Amino acid sequence: MRTMLSLTLALTASTLGMAAAQTKTITVSVFPDLDSVVKAALPGFKKLYPNINVKINSLAYADHHTALTTALSTGKGAGDVVAVDFGYIAKFAEGNGLVDLSKAPYNAGQYRPQFVAYTFPQATAPDGRMIAMPTDIGPGSMFYRSDMLKRAGVRATDLNRSWESYIAAGRKVVAANPGSFLIPDAGEAAQIILRTGLGAGEGLYFDRSGKVLVGPDNPRYVRAFTVAKQIRDAKLDARAGAAFSPDWTTAFQKGNLATEFSGAWLVGHMQNWLAKDYSGKWAAQNLPGNTYASWGGSFYAIPQQSQNKAEAWALIKYLTTNPAQQVLAFKTTGAFPALRAAAGDPIFNEGVPYLGGQKARIQWRQAALKIQPLDVNRLDPVAEQIVNDALNTVLDGSKDIRTALTEAQLLITRRAR
Amino acid sequence: MLARSTSARRGGWSGFQRRYAPYIFISPFFILFLVFGLFPILFNAYLSFQQWQPGTGLGAMKFVGLRNYTDNLTDPTFWQSLKNTAVLAVLSGLPQHLIAIPVAFAVAGVLRRMQHLVTAVYFLPYITSIVAISVIFFTLFSWQYGVINAALSALHHLPLIGGLFPADRINWLGEKAYVQPAIALVVIWRYTGWNMLLYLSGLQAIPKELYEAAAVDGATGWQSFRFITLPLLRPIMFVAVTLSLIGGLQLFEEPFILTNGTGGAGQAGLTTIMYMYRTYTSYSDAGVAAAMSWLLFVVIGALTLLNNRLFGRSGLAGRD
């Protein structure tokens, strides 16, 4: 009797011990809508990895990144898997807070050919460490109001042939639709031009060796500022500032915009709240002047402080390299998959109901492949701010392009040390 | 003496209690102050001599001496932000007091019956959430869809006086010339009620006998305001102006929200605190941001001293 009891005890203990050794709980820190993607992925993931429990910790977009900054600076409190938005990649690439995924045992480099080309350079620090895996992308697109164009007798191809024809055709559209604007803000055109025609080894603001590219002698910058200024001077823009500013939102809701450049994800916002009443009137076309650019994108990373790196990597691999999961993510939030195989799913050949059934996803898929990779620099956020300020002083007429760019060059060079 | 010796003799729990109870009772404040007050200040001072990107871990700090300070002092944007802050502080600070003093005088005198109602109405903006405020003022200031521009354009179409009003819509938050007045307007609207309340309490502390005596001597209303109210309000003016000065130099919420954090057209709305915030969050340069906060502290300290010289004496000092 006594041996029986001790045997049972021993057995219980060993099963418990085994279970404890096998089942691990990992935490995923994400922001909305990415949290719904992870949630949707869990049943499929559980089937493959029954011994990994996943806890989702979702915070609002800005809070999530602030909390992650704090956790990485203090070395405590980060999840095992953390979502990072494109805008924060350069910031977190500094220091050694995030695991280098290009090294063993992760060897993420092997997946490179499977992903849209520009995503891997985005996730790579200047010193070559790869700190995150891409999950979704925002291929750029020009959205336009087909009814407004028709009223002006302008075709969509007139708008996107070149920047000059965009402005010329835009004047007609605005003239034919009183009270309307061609674009929310003239600065947007400059941002797109800055992102195209880069030489090898060039980033947006710095080249690979850290030299400042901003300046009055760089044709890319002069052209970008000139085109934006032409749009402003022709009174074609609503001067709404950045996307999601109150004026931007109001202009959309009132239906006063003829075109907007943004990521494919804008359709989700338009149909849900931004331009609900204009379903079927908006359509998509490539960006003007044969240019391709991306708007945002999300990544997953593993903090150095995580105690469950193997399990975290298993989840990241499932979320990013599993085609079925990437398609499921697209169905959940409409975010375009970074995995090329996923974009081959039949759903991408279907029409987009909001865009009047236009098969825009095929166009976006092709655009994604043409987007140039940009080298990131740790001072990109500084340079971005300074260039945007310079652009605004040009647009509001307080400085000419040469002066503004010369000053911007000086300000950035001061910081680049 | 006797009590102490007995308690000492008693020792144990009772003695411990007698001795330390007061400290334990006041400890919550000191503990909170140490953790959330003193420690951040000292850490910030330490940080201002380091080069550090938050997110790289505390171990990555590097001592750089005074470089963060010299960097700031040679940064044109820092000086521009200081200039913006000074302009905004004056533009928003002065009217607050110029409005609040007469209003408080009127409320204390003529409007005494409705004092509580009027005070509450004027104080309301102060306790309104900044998010609600931003929604209201965006609706007012918006270039294409704003209420102010709609009103101006309606006035422009009036016969006779229409010519006094602009034909084009004014881009309040998008044009350099209008950014600072627009921000100042919101600040004035928000804090005038607070200052009025301060002055009201100051007015109520002035003895009635003085006014009665002046009235007996045949003083007019203006004379009693000029020679009794104003001098005796001086101590409260000192408090109110000091608070406005500190608040004005630390201006952040209103310009940040109204310009979407960008500083607005021509960076005219970029205050020093906003620039510090930007240096920390988007430039990830914690050391430079910390140094900037100390430089601003020096400016605030100097101006407060100056204010102390101007208003610091009590109302009747130097008159006897």
Interface residues (C-beta under 8 A of the other chain):
Chain A: L68 T69 T70 L72 S73 T74 G75 K91 F92 E94 G95 N96 G97 A238 R239 G241 A242 S245 P246 D247 T250 A251 K254 N256 R378 P381 V382 Q385 N388 D389 N392 T393 D396 S398 L411 R414 R415
Chain B: Q53 P54 G55 T56 G57 L58 A60 D71 T74 D75 P76 T77 F138 S142 W143 Q144 Y145 N171 G174 E175 K176 N260 T262 G263 A265 G266 Q267 R278 S282 Y283 S284
